[in-house]
Every structure is written in C-alpha cells, then in structure tokens.
C-alpha cells in the first residue's frame, strides 16, 4: 500500500483550481441571492433606505458646515 502524504487544505486548494472557482461562484450567487430576497420581501423599505441615505448624508454635512461657518462669523 502506498503512503499518501498529508497536505493542508490551503495547499491542496492552490493545486485544484476547480474548488476555488466553485467557492467563488457560490459566494457571488449567495450575495446576489441575499439582495434578491431583500428586494422581494422589503421593496419599499429598501428603496426608501437607498433613496434617503445620500440625501441624509449630504444635508447633514451641509448643515454642519453652514452652522460652523455662521458661528465663526458671529464669533461664538
């Protein structure tokens, strides 16, 4: 009987690109599936969140800059 040397999983995966491709495809399909499920089950909430987020960040920064500028002009 032949003795088969032990190789760690990370080393075996480098020599077997099939597994790397399979894992990559599985992860990508999983992420796409999560977004699909979220859009299917919560379409209004997701669209509202995506639409409001840039506006909230933009107006929040503008208000802070405007308030700080006004305070410096008033000497506060």
C-alpha positions in Angstrom: 0.0 0.0 0.0 1.3 3.5 -0.9 1.7 6.2 1.7 -0.1 9.3 0.6 1.5 12.4 2.3 -0.8 14.8 4.1 -1.3 18.3 2.6 -3.2 21.1 4.3 -6.4 22.2 2.7 -5.0 25.6 1.7 -2.1 23.9 -0.2 -4.5 21.4 -1.9 -6.8 24.2 -3.0 -3.9 26.0 -4.7 -3.3 22.9 -6.8 -7.0 22.3 -7.5 -8.5 25.5 -9.1 -11.9 23.8 -9.5 -12.6 24.3 -5.8 -11.5 28.0 -5.9 -13.9 28.6 -8.8 -16.7 26.7 -7.1 -16.3 28.7 -3.8 -16.1 32.0 -5.7 -19.3 31.2 -7.7 -21.1 30.1 -4.5 -20.2 33.3 -2.7 -21.2 35.6 -5.6 -24.5 33.7 -6.1 -25.1 33.9 -2.3 -24.6 37.7 -2.2 -26.9 38.1 -5.3 -29.5 35.9 -3.7 -29.4 37.9 -0.4 -30.1 41.1 -2.4 -32.8 39.5 -4.4 -34.6 38.2 -1.3 -34.3 41.6 0.4 -35.7 43.3 -2.7 -38.5 40.8 -2.9 -39.6 40.9 0.7 -38.9 44.5 1.6 -39.0 46.6 -1.6 -40.5 49.8 -0.1 -38.2 49.8 2.9 -35.1 49.1 0.8 -35.9 51.7 -1.8 -36.6 54.3 0.8 -33.4 53.5 2.6 -31.3 53.7 -0.6 -33.0 57.0 -1.6 -32.8 58.7 1.8 -29.2 57.7 2.7 -27.3 60.0 0.2 -29.7 62.9 0.9 -29.3 62.5 4.7 -25.5 62.5 4.5 -25.4 65.4 2.1 -27.8 67.6 4.0 -26.3 66.7 7.4 -22.8 67.8 6.2 -24.1 71.0 4.6 -26.0 71.9 7.8 -22.9 71.3 9.9 -20.7 73.3 7.7 -23.2 76.1 7.4 -23.7 76.2 11.2 -20.0 76.2 11.9 -19.4 79.0 9.4 -22.2 81.1 10.9 -20.8 80.5 14.4 -17.4 81.7 13.3 -18.9 84.8 11.7 -20.8 85.6 14.9 -17.7 85.0 17.0 -19.2 82.2 19.0 
